[in-house]
Amino acid sequence: METLINERGHKKHIAEGCHLKLKDLKVIARDLRNQYLSRTYVPAFPRPEFQVSRLKHDTNRWGLWGIKKDGGFRSPGASPLLWWNLVVGPEEIQSAERRLLETTYPDRTEEQIQTQQSFLEKFASSPAFQRSSRLGSYRFTLSVEELLKAYKDQFCSGAEPILRVLRTELYKQEVMYAVLVHSPANQELFSTHSLLTDVPDYICTYKDGCFLWRPEAMCETHRYELVRMYDEKQLEVKETRFKTFYVWDNVALALYVDAEVLRFDRNQLREKLTFCKKGVLQIKKTSPFDRLSSAENFVKRLWPDYLSPLERD
């Protein structure tokens, strides 16, 4: 794996052109001696499939000012890539839990269905599932279809964008799977990267306006163990005696915009904007976060004619 320092000063190890499952990543990254990835025991946890139809872009007040000024989103610094992340909320978790149970026990009785207790939300504890932010107090949320349509119209001359497997990035405790979006005009530039195809056991695929994410490590801190009750055809949760700290994974979308701006109507930008609180883990400790009252005043100055208050995510 290639080792680099990203624009925020964090060391990362890259496997270009692939999305590595953890069992394969452990082999490739063996010499890195990552204390989280190399755990030999991790309590059993579920392997759901999340169907994700929304994306988020978090930023601080300086980023928000730039987005308002530009009328859209541009790549940070010298990078040609604009980054968005999957939004996995309570609805996506409940839906994934239902499908996981149907797949695990397809012949349950109605009584067994009714007595099954909710369990998946206890395991959805990594930063990938948190409503808080690791980047800043301001969040733009768009549907996958909205974002890809804007990219299609502005960067692809109306043609469908192409989605490819960009890379796997390993940080101290985070594994990030990057999906590339580019114009058909840039085919040769990215021809060595595989297309993002709809294969059942892939970590991330795209189908019918949704990203399908099958997380390899969804907890970060493991406090529970998944228990299969075969006779009862139930999935139950048992609290562990000790916490286990493991890697956690997430999926990010990288749109190839080069030095251009992905533009939106300024009122539409305001409609998609919410306030989010600071997460326990921040990507950059010096990133400024605002209080809600300060954020409300700042947003009001940027959009003085927009009457609705700033909502909390």
Residue, then its C-alpha position, 0 to 999 in steps of 0.5 A: m500500500e502507498t503511504l501518503i499524508n492527506e490535505r488535513g495532515h493525517k497519514k493514510h495508506i492507499a490501495e488504488g483501484c479496489h475496495l478491499k474486504l477486511k480479510d484481504l486488507k489485513v493481509i496487505a497491511r500486515d507490515l503496517r502493524n495497525q493495532y485496530l485492524s490486527r485484532t484477532y478477536v472481535p465479537a460477532f456483529p451483523r452484516p446488513e446491506f444499507q440502501v442509501s438514497r441521500l448524501k451529505h457534505d459537511t463544512n465549516r463557516w469558511g467553507l460555507w462562505g465559499i459555497k455561497k459565494d461560488g453558488g456551489f461546490r468545488s474541490p478543496g485545495a489542489s485536489p480535483l475531487l469533490w467529496w460527499n458521504l452516505v447518509v445512513g439514518p434510522e429509516e435506513i437502519q430499520s429497513a436494513e434490519r428487516r431485510l437481514l432478518e428476512t434473508t437470515y430466517p426466510d421461513r419465520t412464523e408470524e409469531q416469530i416476526q412479532t417477537q423479534q426485538s430491534f437490534l441493528e441500531k445497537f451495532a450502528s455506533s461508528p461515526a458513519f451513522q452519527r448525525s454529528s459532524r467531524l468536519g464543521s457545523y454546516r451540512f448540505t444534504l441532497s438525494v443521490e439522484e439530485l447530486l448525480k443529475a446536477y453532475k450529469d447536466q453540468f459535467c457530462s453534457g447530459a450523458e450518464p456519469i460513470l461510476r468506478v471503484l476509486r480506492t481503499e484508504l486505511y487510517k489509524q482506525e478508519v477504512m474509507y471506500a471511495v467511489l469515483v464519479h466522472s464524465p464519459a469525456n474522462q474515460e481514458l483518464f480512469s480506464t484502469h479503475s474498475l466500473l462500480t458494478d452491481v455484484p451481491d458481495y461487493i462492499c458498495t454498488y449502485k442501483d436504481g438511484c441508491f448506493l448499496w453499502r455492505p459494511e465490513a465494520m460498523c461499530e468502531t467500539h464493540r459493546y455488544e455481540l450478535v447471538r443467533m437463536y436458531d430454534e427460535k429463529q431470532l437474532e438477539v443482542k448480548e452485552t459484552r463484558f469488555k469493550t473491543f476497539y476495532v476499525w470502522d468503515n464508511v463509503a465516500l463519493a468523489l466527484y471529478v470536478d477538476a477546478e470547476v464548480l458544481r453549481f446549484d441555485r442559491n436558494q436551493l443551497r439554503e434549503k438543503l442546509t442544516f446545522c449539525k453538532k460537533g462529533v466526538l471524533q473530528i478529522k482536524k482538531t483545529s477545525p472551527f465549530d459554531r454554536l447554534s446561535s452563532a450559526e443562525n446569525f452567520v447563515k442569516r447574513l449569507w441568505p438575508d432574504y430566506l425567512s425559514p430558520l436554520e434547522r438542526d440535523 
